[in-house]
Amino acid sequence: MTGRNRTLWVLVGLFLVLVVLSQLTGKRRNATTEGGGIVPLITGLDTAEIGSIRAWLGSSPDSVLEVRRSGDGWEVSSRWNWPAKQTQVDQFMNSLNDLRGEIRSSTEDILADYDLDEESGLHVVAMGLGGTERFHVIAGKTASRGGSFTRLADSPAVYLVRASLRSTFGIWGDSPEAPDAKRWVDLSIHKADRNEVDQVVLQGDDRIVLTKVLPAPAGPDSVVDRSSWTWKADAHGGFDKAAADGIVGSLCSLYAQNVADPAGIDRYGLGEGSRIATLTMADGTTREIRFGAETEDGQSCYMRVGPDGNPATLHKGTADRLFPDRESLTPKE
């Protein structure tokens, strides 16, 4: 046998040894414990009895996301009690049904390999309506073939479950991160039926009054068709209908970019001198929306709905489009 062939066989042998070791390690880490089967991590849970949810990354205990029931809905108490997005709450509740699976390990010294040690894991705690803890689970890495590794906080037993609690809290990939509170906040800051708007007053650099002209009823017993209108001309002439309709449509469906701390309301420029959009509705009520100072990065501005509404931020370009100069609303010839 030549020296070259001898070297080749040595390399082949080393490769085979590494393959065998890798398989043995994988079996140790991923094999189902004998007699384990599919078991639930949480038993006897009625999601209707959950009063609050708390989640935090073990290494960042100060970055707690807390959501709690409020009347018929939920609010993000860790974000100044802003209303929570119901679809997000529903997703979390549904994921609890998938917290069942096969045990993969009972060895405490390899919990870090699954991101299930105290620091790397995502802690999720649910409290009952009476204030008692219903469960405390720790969510770890996503499995390569789907599902995720999860354990109860008081046990080293690691389960492969179908649910992915990390993605529910806006954490993707295998890098431990703090929960994304913005994912849970309902950023729909103002909703209205634009057919029910009779007038919009825009107080910016120019004062612009958009007043609807509705078609006359067809007869004494007929109902006014509120789905069709024109805009009353002002001292400068008529309005471009598409442009005016666009402003009203935007005001009736406003989504904030993020929420802001009410404690800073005095520096948000939402008092005298702010831009104001006032909507008068068909029932005679009015709604005031204020747009204030720019944020530090210059990309957004502060806003609030109503005199007591919580402050939020809106993309500056969106706010600017709501307050055009009067000339830009003139019909194109």
Beta strands, then each sheet from edge to edge (+ up, - down):
strand 1: 39-40
strand 2: 50-57
strand 3: 60-70
strand 4: 73-76
strand 5: 82-83
strand 6: 100-105
strand 7: 122-128
strand 8: 133-142
strand 9: 148-152
strand 10: 158-161
strand 11: 188-191
strand 12: 197-203
strand 13: 207-213
strand 14: 230-231
strand 15: 253-255
strand 16: 258-259
strand 17: 275-281
strand 18: 286-294
strand 19: 300-305
strand 20: 312-315
sheet 1: 1+ 6- 10+ 9- 8+ 7- 2+ 3- 4+ 5-
sheet 2: 11+ 15-
sheet 3: 14+ 13- 12+ 17- 18+ 19- 20+ 16-
end
